[in-house]
Amino acid sequence: MSAEPYAAVVADRQQDASSLSSRRGVAILLLLSLVQFMDVLDASILNIALPSIKDDLGFSQQSLLWVVNGYILTYGGFLLLGGRMADLLGRRFMLVTGLLVFAGSSLIGGLAHSGSLLVGARFAQGIGAALLSPAALSTLTSTFRSTRDRNTALGVWAAVSGIGGAAGVLFGGLLTEGPGWRWVLFINVPFSAIAFIGAFVLLERERMHARRLANFDVLGAFLVTGGMLLLVYTLVKAPDVGWGATRTIAGLAGSAVILAAFVVNERRVSNPLVPLSILRVRGVAAADTTQMVALAGFLPMFFFLTLYMQTVLGYSPIQTGVAYLPLTGGFIIAASISSQLFARIGTKPVVVAGAAIAAGGLYWLSRIPVDGSYVWDILPGLLIVSVGMGGVFTGLTTAANAGVDADKAGLAAGLLNTGQQLGAALGLAILAALATARTTSVLDSGDGLAQASTDGYQRALLAGAFLVLAATVVALLTPNSRQAAAAVADEPEEEPALDLAA
């Protein structure tokens, strides 16, 4: 085939992929949404299965926490590195690599017959997710370039993020009470296989540019990963050892020193792992910070509300999972409406209004009584929270990626997801400490365990409402992006390149 017809075929194929009016464009969006669904699902699906895992593998109460924390630790620790490697090595390459790691570790975890092997598999799962998520989001933002298509795609992405959290609780209950807890891990394997095939069929083969890999910033990679691992580890352990403990203070101080050394290193090297210029893009830092604060208040809701429904109201795992289903409808509706509003009023009003609405929903949930009713005490709050957070997710994902060049899209996605993980770890650590202190105080006053536990959950949910409300203040600092980033220029052809394997 001559050069001109071949170039025309490639151009037509790229145009087809970048439009949601084409079947190929829709298929790519479904593929990337599946990856995000898997990522979010895995963060919540295991929670309901923890009691069964504890009994089957002989975990102690303390060691059982590492089934959850092991995933959080490596996911949060490797996100920035994973996001930047997607820019350097190619997004499809990192996507399929992450899928292999994620599926393989899920299979090993499901087959595990010892606690140490399961925890090790969860560590590996976190690394796989850290490679997957930024590669998928940066593929989305670099594929759909028109304002309308990108806003629609980001709206779907945000809706899937909310649906995955609720679906994780539902699937966790169904699988745990059905075929057994091992299937909450096995379910990742067929999902990953579908995504793996789809990546090769739908996504273009990328070129690895030799210039980008020259003088690779090994020290920067070591510092940012080590600093993030220490920070996340300190946050997840703080509720156990105490916030004022020497270990906690030393961990926070140590992570601050390492990350400060990372910043110094990035300013002096010629080819930094994380170009700090990305923080000068309007909206990136403010949107990431807003999301971190908002999720610190929102995500712990699943933890405390699940405990309330199971330990106080006596719900079964399946009943608890079904109770979260209305969240999915709220997220879908809110994300759909929000993505259509961006071109008219911009992202800032949507985020501010959404955070205020979500805070109101959490306040409603903070009033749960010991003899609570699902229809009156839980359902209205869940619906209000889902509508508000649907707008927040969609608006912040759009704002954090607007104006980012294609060669830094993976890094931008890594920064956004890092803020999510830090927010989740920090929020749960703080709110768990507040809930425990309140429960202990009520028990000491002579009330029963059910009343004391409920008071603790109320305190945590109320604090979560204030955190989400605080996010509205931070959101005022974000630019009002009325459209997604303009289409970015293609990579210069004269740059030396290596073809990645198909």
Secondary structure, DSSP 8 states (H G I E B T S, - for coil): --HHHHHHHHHHHHHHHT-TTSHHHHHHHHHHHHHHHHHHHHHHHTTTTHHHHHHHHT--HHHHHHHHHHHHHHHHHHHHHHHHHHHHH-HHHHHHHHHHHHHHHHHHHHH--SHHHHHHHHHHHHHHHHHHHHHHHHHHHHH--SHHHHHHHHHHHHHHHHHHHHHHHHHHHHHHHTT-TTHHHHTHHHHHHHHHHHHHHHS---EEEHHHHTT--HHHHHHHHHHHHHHHHHHHHHHHH-TTSHHHHHHHHHHHHHHHHHHHHHHH-SS-SS-GGGGGSTTHHHHHHHHHHHHHHHTHHHHHHHHIIIIIS---HHHHHHHTHHHHHHHHHHHHHHHHHHHHH-HHHHHHHHHHHHHHHHHHHTT--TT--IIIIIHHHHHHHHHHHHHHHHHHHHHHHTT--GGGHHHHHHHHHHHHHHHHHHHHHHHHHHHHHHHHHHHHTT--HHHHHHHHHHHHHHHHHHHHHHHHHHHTTS---SS---------TTS-EEE---
